[in-house]
Amino acid sequence: MSYGVAAALQQAVFERLRGDAALAALLGDAIYDAVPNGAVPPLYVTLGPEDARARGDGTAAGAWHRLTVTVVSEAAGFLEAKQVAGAVSDALEGAEMTLNRGRAVAVQFWRARARRETRGSRRRIDLTFRARVDDGA
């Protein structure tokens, strides 16, 4: 197992989302690694939790990462959030990403959960992706 590629994977996912034209059209620059303090826009994307499991082979240490990307919307319904979630999925599913350590072998959509948060009318969609990484370091 190697967790050594985790930071490089996170950086690559963040850069991929920030550089996606469809997401930029929907969100501007409201894509965060961590939600900033203070006021936030009514629609944004943030990186979320991650789980990793060992998955090396005979050539390199590696891991499967399950990483979450969250869409948050203050809109009354789910349509706006689902449009952004679709763009996130399009940007990451099967993406070839360059990492500054190791390599991303595969990025696949795994699941999504859409729900209304208990406070107010905020909508939230958590998208989970599986990323297979090899650590050639």
N, C-alpha and C positions, 0 to 999 in steps of 0.2 A: 504494500500500500504506500501511496505517497499523497500527502496533503500539500506537498510543495507547490503544486500548480494552482491551488485555490485562489490566491491573490491575482495571478495572471488571468485566470478564467473570469473572475469578477470584473477586472479591468476591461477585458475584451468584450464582455457582454454589455457593460455600461457604454463603452465607445460605440459598439454596434447600434445600440438603441439611440444614442445621441446623434449618430450620423445618418439615421434613416430618414429619408425625405418624407415618407408618408406620416411617420410619427411627428416630425417637425411641423407638418401642415396641420395636424390635429392638436398638438400640445405646445408648439414653440419649443422653449428650452426647459419645460417643466418635467424633466426626467432627473431623478435624484438617486444618489447612492444611499443617502440618508435624508429623511425629510428635515428641511431646515427649521430652526426655531422661528416662532412668529407666524405671521400670515402666510398661507400657501394658496396657490391658485385653486379654483373650484374643480379643476381636472388636472391630475398629474399621475406620473408613474414613478414607482420607487422599487429598488432592489430589496428583496426580503430574505427570509431564512434559507439556509442551505444545509443539506445532509450529504455526507460523502461515505462511500463504501469502497473497500479495497477491490481492485480489479486489475492487477498487473498481469503480465504474460511473460513469456521467456525472453523477451527483448527489452522490456522496460517496466518500471513501476508505474502504476496507474490507478485510476479510481473512476467510479461513477459518481457524479455530483447531481443531486436533485436540487435545483435552485428555483426560487420563487421570485416572480416579478408581479408586483401588485399595481392595479389600476384603481384609483380613487376618484369618484365623481360626486359632486353636490347636486347633479341634475335629478329631477323628480323620478325619472325612469332609468332603465338599464341600457337604453339604446346607445347613448354617448359612450358609456364605459365599454360596451361590447364592441363598438367600432374601434376604440383604442386597443382593446385586448386583441382583436383580430390583427391589427397592424403590428403589435408586439409579436404575436405568433408568427406572422409572415416574416418579420425581421430576423427571428432567431431560428425557426424551424429549418434544419438542414444547413444552417449558415456555416460557411468556411471562415473561421476566425483565426487571426494571427495572434499568438500569445507570446509574451516576452520570456516565458519559460515553458517548456514542454510543447505539446500540441493538442488541439481539440480534434478528436477522431470523429465524433458525431454529436449533434445537438438535436434532440427530438422533443416535441411537445408530449407531455405525459398526462396532465389533467388540468382542469380549471374548476374553481368554485366561485360562484357569483352569489352575493348576499347583500341584504340591507343591513347596515350597522345599527346597533341599538340606539345610538344617540342621533336624533334628527333624521334627515332624509338621505344621508350619505350612502352611496352605493360603493361596493368593493368587489373586485374580481382578483382572485389570486390564481395566477397561471404558474404551473410547475413544469419545468423542463428537465430532461435528463441529458447530461453532457458526459461523454466518455472522454477522458483525458489520459495521455501518456506523459510521463515525466522522463524526458531524455537527459535531464541535467545530471 
